[in-house]
């Protein structure tokens, strides 16, 4: 695997690294800033971005958990309403059947 600094990549040059300086020979020769290694600023930027994304993800997961809980509460209320209405309908049906039974000619 070969690595090239931005200058050598742009100019399509071979990039020979000087192990003593960590810069390529081409950049040293023309006194250019060598970008072979990622700068500390770029590392800090990516770390900050990663922290921000983790925070966004945690907030999103928290919101999802809250919404799931709220949905469960609504579903429980829905079940309670259905049970109540079912009980009332059963009571009405029994009363209707009893009324029909007592008023029937016999």
DRENDO-1510 file (C-alpha; in Angstrom, 1 decimal, always signed):
<recs>
REC; n; res; u; v; w
REC; 1; UNK; +0.0; +0.0; +0.0 .
REC; 2; UNK; +1.4; +3.4; -1.0 .
REC; 3; UNK; +0.7; +6.7; +0.7 .
REC; 4; UNK; +1.2; +10.1; -0.8 .
REC; 5; UNK; +0.9; +13.5; +0.6 .
REC; 6; UNK; -1.6; +15.9; -0.9 .
REC; 7; UNK; +1.1; +17.7; -3.0 .
REC; 8; UNK; +2.5; +14.5; -4.4 .
REC; 9; UNK; -1.0; +13.2; -5.1 .
REC; 10; UNK; -2.0; +16.4; -6.9 .
REC; 11; UNK; +1.1; +16.4; -9.0 .
REC; 12; UNK; +1.0; +12.6; -9.5 .
REC; 13; UNK; +4.5; +12.3; -8.0 .
REC; 14; UNK; +6.0; +9.4; -6.0 .
REC; 15; UNK; +6.1; +10.3; -2.4 .
REC; 16; UNK; +9.4; +9.2; -0.6 .
REC; 17; UNK; +9.1; +9.7; +3.2 .
REC; 18; UNK; +12.0; +10.9; +5.2 .
REC; 19; UNK; +11.7; +8.8; +8.3 .
REC; 20; UNK; +13.6; +11.4; +10.4 .
REC; 21; UNK; +11.2; +14.2; +9.7 .
REC; 22; UNK; +8.0; +12.3; +8.8 .
REC; 23; UNK; +7.8; +14.4; +5.6 .
REC; 24; UNK; +8.3; +13.4; +2.0 .
REC; 25; UNK; +11.5; +14.3; +0.2 .
REC; 26; UNK; +9.6; +16.2; -2.5 .
REC; 27; UNK; +8.1; +18.6; +0.0 .
REC; 28; UNK; +11.4; +19.0; +1.9 .
REC; 29; UNK; +13.2; +19.8; -1.3 .
REC; 30; UNK; +10.8; +22.6; -2.3 .
REC; 31; UNK; +10.2; +23.7; +1.4 .
REC; 32; UNK; +6.5; +22.9; +1.1 .
REC; 33; UNK; +4.2; +21.9; +4.0 .
REC; 34; UNK; +3.9; +18.1; +3.8 .
REC; 35; UNK; +0.4; +16.7; +4.5 .
REC; 36; UNK; +1.5; +13.0; +4.7 .
REC; 37; UNK; +0.1; +12.7; +8.2 .
REC; 38; UNK; -3.3; +13.9; +9.4 .
REC; 39; UNK; -2.9; +17.1; +11.3 .
REC; 40; UNK; -3.7; +17.4; +15.0 .
REC; 41; UNK; -6.4; +19.9; +14.0 .
REC; 42; UNK; -8.1; +17.4; +11.7 .
REC; 43; UNK; -7.9; +14.7; +14.4 .
REC; 44; UNK; -9.5; +17.0; +16.9 .
REC; 45; UNK; -12.2; +18.0; +14.4 .
REC; 46; UNK; -13.1; +14.3; +13.7 .
REC; 47; UNK; -13.2; +13.6; +17.4 .
REC; 48; UNK; -15.5; +16.5; +18.1 .
REC; 49; UNK; -17.7; +15.4; +15.2 .
REC; 50; UNK; -17.8; +11.9; +16.6 .
REC; 51; UNK; -18.7; +13.2; +20.1 .
REC; 52; UNK; -21.5; +15.3; +18.6 .
REC; 53; UNK; -22.9; +12.3; +16.7 .
REC; 54; UNK; -22.8; +10.1; +19.8 .
REC; 55; UNK; -24.7; +12.8; +21.7 .
REC; 56; UNK; -27.3; +13.2; +18.8 .
REC; 57; UNK; -27.7; +9.4; +18.8 .
REC; 58; UNK; -28.2; +9.2; +22.6 .
REC; 59; UNK; -30.8; +12.0; +22.4 .
REC; 60; UNK; -32.6; +10.2; +19.5 .
REC; 61; UNK; -32.6; +6.9; +21.5 .
REC; 62; UNK; -34.0; +8.8; +24.5 .
REC; 63; UNK; -36.7; +10.3; +22.4 .
REC; 64; UNK; -37.5; +6.9; +20.9 .
REC; 65; UNK; -37.8; +5.3; +24.3 .
REC; 66; UNK; -40.1; +8.2; +25.5 .
REC; 67; UNK; -42.3; +7.8; +22.5 .
REC; 68; UNK; -42.5; +4.0; +22.9 .
REC; 69; UNK; -43.6; +4.5; +26.6 .
REC; 70; UNK; -46.2; +7.1; +25.6 .
REC; 71; UNK; -47.5; +4.7; +22.9 .
REC; 72; UNK; -47.8; +1.9; +25.5 .
REC; 73; UNK; -49.8; +4.3; +27.7 .
REC; 74; UNK; -52.2; +5.2; +24.9 .
REC; 75; UNK; -52.6; +1.5; +24.0 .
REC; 76; UNK; -53.4; +0.7; +27.6 .
REC; 77; UNK; -56.0; +3.5; +27.7 .
REC; 78; UNK; -57.4; +2.1; +24.5 .
REC; 79; UNK; -57.7; -1.4; +26.0 .
REC; 80; UNK; -59.4; +0.0; +29.1 .
REC; 81; UNK; -61.9; +1.9; +26.9 .
REC; 82; UNK; -62.6; -1.3; +24.9 .
REC; 83; UNK; -63.1; -3.4; +28.0 .
REC; 84; UNK; -65.4; -0.7; +29.5 .
REC; 85; UNK; -67.5; -0.5; +26.3 .
REC; 86; UNK; -67.6; -4.3; +26.0 .
REC; 87; UNK; -68.9; -4.6; +29.6 .
REC; 88; UNK; -71.5; -2.0; +29.0 .
REC; 89; UNK; -72.7; -3.7; +25.8 .
REC; 90; UNK; -72.9; -7.0; +27.6 .
REC; 91; UNK; -75.0; -5.4; +30.4 .
REC; 92; UNK; -77.3; -3.8; +27.9 .
REC; 93; UNK; -77.8; -7.1; +26.1 .
REC; 94; UNK; -78.6; -8.9; +29.3 .
REC; 95; UNK; -81.1; -6.3; +30.4 .
REC; 96; UNK; -82.7; -6.3; +27.0 .
REC; 97; UNK; -83.0; -10.1; +27.0 .
REC; 98; UNK; -84.4; -10.0; +30.5 .
REC; 99; UNK; -86.9; -7.4; +29.5 .
REC; 100; UNK; -88.0; -9.4; +26.5 .
REC; 101; UNK; -88.3; -12.5; +28.6 .
REC; 102; UNK; -90.7; -10.9; +31.2 .
REC; 103; UNK; -92.8; -9.1; +28.6 .
REC; 104; UNK; -93.3; -12.2; +26.4 .
REC; 105; UNK; -96.8; -13.7; +26.4 .
REC; 106; UNK; -96.7; -16.9; +28.2 .
</recs>
